[in-house]
Amino acid sequence: MTTSSEEIYDCIIIGSGLAGMTTALSCLDRGAKVVMLEKEAKLGGNSMKASSGINAACPIDDGDGTTTVSQQQEIDAFVQDTKKSAGSQPNAALIEILVNQSAPALMWLKDRVQVDLLQCKTRLGGHSSKRTFRPVKGAVGYSVMSGMQKALEAYHAAESGDGQDPSPPSNKGRLTIMTEIKMTGLVTGEDGKSVIGVTATAGPESSSEETIIQLKSKNIVLATGGFAADRTKSSLLAQHRPDLLKMPATFGDFSTGDGIQLATSTTSSIKAKTCLMDKVQIHPTGFVDPADPTSPTKFLCAELLRGIGGILLNEQGERFCNELGTRDYVVNKMMMQEQQEKVFYIVLGSNAAKAGAEHVGFYTWKKLLQKHTGIQETAQTMGIPKERLEATIADYCAAASKGAEDAHGKTFFPNLFMDNLQEEEFLVGKVTPVLHYCMGGLSVNPQGKVLDEDNNVIPGLHAVGEVAGGTHGDNRLAGNSLLECLVFGRIIGENLPLQQEADETKVVVQETTTHSSKVNTRNTECA
């Protein structure tokens, strides 16, 4: 059965993660009529699972005597850290936009979405300073996505039913959300070069009855995420990184690269260009669940645990890296360890546990972190001689007390272990490297417009979030994924041409290091 909507939407968004929701809200706030398609039964995608935080060049006095640098100094440092992490293929134009628009993005979350992340700041691996923001309570992904969904409800067709809905009646129905809808194709115009709609199938994949629908819009936004959850022989992962097919991953099963495949299909006339498709990030720490140690899907051990003071040990009970190095660096150090199974320990003391109480409590509840009292019990449980574990921790604390770089190049030692290791309460978990993020995807310009194989803009087609390649180069810096969704989702949403332009100032983005934003007219200093 085939149905075709006669209505022409201002924007069709494919995917309901943070990238898709940010684009939708930014469009709706301008008076747009939007439809969002999600192939799963629930909204949120991988964004809902994010845990460590969102980066921003938004310096705040930490209250611990730390000298607060100027915002421009922090912007410059953030740019350099991101370029360094990107390795040999940094996209300077995209990185400049990402960093320059990071503080306005967090202010927009606070003011528009009512999610304030500015009260809690930490430092993650690969960063030269504290710039990763997260909620005081709860994980950042759930907090942000819950706020986004609430903000979008004002535009959704469903009425609240409680008589307390403050939304103007004119807002209701301007957003249509369709779940269990899988996009099957892009509809092109008569010229064969522009995208004017999508085709999709409705209903769960297990359904025997298939309904094909067609929707029209001059603005199609792909927010379909990465591709590394698909391990089939015809998958993008098999095509570009067959060596990673057997590695465990943190992706949801829905991360199958649908948007990339349809935009680059040999049967399509638009022939979208891709970049960095072989750059798949391996995160150093996915939890090995004691209840199911061989599961191919791992629960992410958040970067935050190392940011608050967790250390990594090999099976001999020895440190082997700077725990706050970039992800690719830590993974390389893991792979160099002479042990058959690449399973390692992450160890936190009581001070670190307090600093990350929300995360630690959650991981403990899931039995991914185990509590042990005293060095003797901890070493015995880990199968490591007490003297060796004691020496490892003593050496670590001694290096920290000198205030200088240790043998692994570490200079920042937050929340050290207690002096009395016999009474210290340790938290220990097993971790292993896991597939976590795809740096590669569709080639886009700084406005999020998808490019074809000749580097020309494909009219009507945008990509945002993980489906868009290039922003992170060879390796994504921790904390930049949600930021990318916010920054470029806002840019696309505030600049798409609408059928009836709302009387609002748009975000202006130029392919230079100077960018202006409606939010920039406010005070964006975090205080």
C-alpha positions, 0 to 999 in steps of 0.5 A: 500500500502506498500513500503520498502526502499532499502537504509540503513541509518546511523541513523533514528530519530523519532521526530523533537524536540530539542533532535531529531535535536541535534542528527541529526546535530551531526550525519550529521557533522560526514558525516552520512546519516540521515532520520528524521520522524515527525508525525506532519505537522510541525517540533519542537515539545514541544521544540518550546514552551520552554520559560524560558531558558537553564541551564549551569554551566557556571559562568559569572560576573553579573556586579552587584558586585556579586562574580564569583565562579569558574566553578568547584564550579558552577558544584558542586552546579548545581549537588547538586541542580539537585539531590535535585530536583530529590528527592529520586531517583536521577540518579547520573551518568546521572546528572553528565553527564548533568551538566559537559557537560552543558557549552560545550553544550551552547558553541556548540549552540553558535559556531555551531548553531549560537545561543548565549544565554550567554548574558542573565542569570537569576535564576529560582526556585530550583536553588542556583544561576543564571545559566539559560541562554536565548536570549536577545530577544525572547523565548529560544525555538523558538530561538534555534529551528530556529537556529537548523533548519537553520543548518540542511538546509545545509544537506537537500535534497531541494535546496535553489533556490537562488543561494546563498547556501554555502553548499558543494554539497556533503552535500545536500541530506544527510538529509531526513525529512519526516513529517506526518509520524507516526511510527507503529513498530520497525523492529528487526533482526533475533536474535529478540534482535536487532533493524534494522529499523522501520515501519510507516504510511504516510499521515495525520491521516484523510486520507482515503488512508494509505501508509505503509513504512519500513526503515532500519538502525542499529541506531534507535533514539527515540526522541518522547517526553512524554505521558501525552497528551493522556487521553484515557482509554488505555493511559500510563497516565491512566495506571500509573497516573489515578488521573491526567487524568482531570488535565489541561496540557501544552503538545501539542496533539502529546505527546502520548508516541508513542516511549515508547509504541512501545518499550515496546509492548507485541508483541515486542521481545525486551521488553524495560524497563521503569522507574519512569512512575508514576513521572509526573511533575505538573508545578505550573503556567499555565495561566487561559485564561480569554477568555477560563478559562475551556480549558484543555490546558493551556499556560505555565506561564514561570518560568522566571516570578517568577525568575525576581520577580513575586510573587504568591498570593492566592484568599485572596491576601496573599503569601503562598510560596517561589516563587523560590522553586522547582516546586513540593514544590510550587505545594504542597503549592498551594494544601494546600490552603483552596480554592475550585478552585486552581486558584492563582494570579501572580503579577509583578511590573514595575521593574520585567516587565522591566527585562522580557520585551519580555515575559511580552509583549507577555503575555500582548499581549495574554491578559494573563497578565493584566496591572493595575495602582496603588494598588487601581485599582489592588486590585479592579480588583482582588477582594481583599481589597486594605489594604490586598494587600498593606500589602502583598506587603509591608511585602514582600518588608520589608523582602527583605530590611532586606537581610535575609530569609523571613517567606517562606524561600525566600532569593533572591528578584529580581526587587522589587516593587516601593516604591510608590504603588499608582503609580506602574504599576502592571501586574496580571494574573491568574494561576493554576497547570498543567501537564507539563513534564514526568520524566518517560520513557525508561530506558537508560544508560549514552550513551543513549542506551535503556535497556531491562527488564534484564538491557541489552543494546538493540542493535541499539535502543537509546532514548533521551529527554523526552522519556528517563526516569531517568535523573530527578528523582522524579522532574525535575529542571527548565531549565534542559529539553532543556539541556538534549536534547542538552547534550544527543543528542550530545553524541548519535549523536557523537558516533553512529557507521556509515557505513563509519566513519568520521575522527573526534574525538567523545565525550567520555562518561564514567560512572564516574564523569570524562567526556571529549568532543571535545568541552572541548578542547576549552575555555568553560569559558563563557565570 
